[in-house]
Amino acid sequence: MSTDYGQLRQKAKDEVNAELADVKDPFERRAAAEEIRDQAYMELAMLKQERKQLIASAALYEYTPQLHERFGIERLQMKRLAMDELLGLDIRDDWINPPAWPADRVKAAQKARLPHLDNVVDRAEEIATRYEYAEARRDAAVTHLEAAHEAVRLAGGRVKVGTMERPDFDAVRKEARDKVLEQFAKLVVGPERLLQLAAEAVDRAEEDAADLLKERDAALNSLAFYTTARGVYYSAGISRSGMTRAQQRALGLPRDASVPPRAEQPAAARAAGVKFVKNAETKLPKIAAAYEAAEARRLTAIEIRDEAVRVLHAAPYGWSRPQLTEVIGRDHKVVDRIVDPEGTS
């Protein structure tokens, strides 16, 4: 049974919270949080290289589509670690055309003299568990440090901010979509390679969007709860109801619960651990625009990927659904929906 990384991270967070709960003096609390943070940083530094080598060895010698879940990371991150160890490349520099998995992963790993260790998947999972635990402790300690600054900054109520930029999100999405279409239009490759590139583009954009969504909502909630800003959702590229839902998530409220009245929001947000984001009024429009661009890239790449799947599934190629599932690295249900949207077979 693989590790439950969500549960592991929560355990680490709870432990840090418990360690600091009885430290009431703000200066002592800050010192204790800094010590936990620094210890976690040292642990991460010690584990980083060994973690990369073990995950790379597991990915190249014993790859399966869901292997990344054993290590608590995304599929694309596992590939980055493996390809960096195999080729010494940083494939993040080129999201549209990163190196493909070698046709023969085992042969490529042997050529690079990457050892195939006994029980490598279990060993990689073990060190990944230690790494994620240390990372969660570090993040929890950093949150406590930030909270100390927030309490002082917000003691007098809401922070005053000026008028915020409202990006043209339709233009942002169109530009991102056009760029993807243009890049793929320039490729002179067969349908198999096109499918590989499109699948990589989907993974890349999906990961970018997930990271940016967290940043966007953090900035949005900081502005909504802690500042004088009005109409924040315009600068975030979402609707008023979308902003309400983001606030509910931040406060741990169900969909049918009301967000506290404006006068009570700063206190409610602090109690829920919502962070104050410095200069969020200038950051939010940029982050939101980047998120919408990533989402547009993802959706466009999905269109290209799905069309390539249909081409390879049909004559004269006749690829099976398992073959297509392997190439795009997704659950078989994704391929099923692409080739048979009506569910007739």
Disulfide bonds with the S-S distance in Angstrom:
none
